[in-house]
Amino acid sequence: MRDLVKYLQLGLLGIILVSTIIAVVLEIKLMFINTSVTLADLLLMFLYLEVLAMVRVFWDQQSISITLPLLIAITALSRFIILQGKEMDPSALVYEAVAIVLIAGAIVILRLRHSDKLGISKKKKSK
């Protein structure tokens, strides 16, 4: 059963990898056809880059830290705000801004949790 789950994970990881590469190629083709590159296009490319990084990390370590998905979420929300910002009332963007602040706060807390700056001593595993 464990091997089946491992092979299923690796198979899905391969599908994610191939799909992301196809999406990058299509996005570059679209930018070339439109002969323009917008900030939303660049943020989308960063999203693809972060997904590829997450695939690489999972392939190497067989686990994903919470930081990469949070970075992807921040970038996606930023891109959403840029795309919708021109059409929306500025007061409607408050929810997206709060979401970005909460995600950024979660990243800071996770980073500090794993550092010695808070003075929290890590429990040593007994042998």
FENQUI-V213243 format. One record per residue. N is the residue number from 0. RES is the residue in one small letter. SS is DSSP state (2 for helix, 1 for strand, 0 for the rest). Layout:
# FENQUI-V213243
N:RES:SS
N:RES:SS
This chain:
# FENQUI-V213243
0:m:0
1:r:2
2:d:2
3:l:2
4:v:2
5:k:2
6:y:2
7:l:2
8:q:2
9:l:2
10:g:2
11:l:2
12:l:2
13:g:2
14:i:2
15:i:2
16:l:2
17:v:2
18:s:2
19:t:2
20:i:2
21:i:2
22:a:2
23:v:2
24:v:2
25:l:2
26:e:2
27:i:2
28:k:2
29:l:2
30:m:2
31:f:2
32:i:2
33:n:2
34:t:0
35:s:0
36:v:0
37:t:0
38:l:2
39:a:2
40:d:2
41:l:2
42:l:2
43:l:2
44:m:2
45:f:2
46:l:2
47:y:2
48:l:2
49:e:2
50:v:2
51:l:2
52:a:2
53:m:2
54:v:2
55:r:2
56:v:2
57:f:2
58:w:2
59:d:2
60:q:2
61:q:0
62:s:0
63:i:0
64:s:0
65:i:2
66:t:2
67:l:2
68:p:2
69:l:2
70:l:2
71:i:2
72:a:2
73:i:2
74:t:2
75:a:2
76:l:2
77:s:2
78:r:2
79:f:2
80:i:2
81:i:2
82:l:2
83:q:2
84:g:2
85:k:0
86:e:0
87:m:0
88:d:0
89:p:2
90:s:2
91:a:2
92:l:2
93:v:2
94:y:2
95:e:2
96:a:2
97:v:2
98:a:2
99:i:2
100:v:2
101:l:2
102:i:2
103:a:2
104:g:2
105:a:2
106:i:2
107:v:2
108:i:2
109:l:2
110:r:2
111:l:2
112:r:2
113:h:0
114:s:0
115:d:0
116:k:0
117:l:0
118:g:0
119:i:0
120:s:0
121:k:0
122:k:0
123:k:0
124:k:0
125:s:0
126:k:0
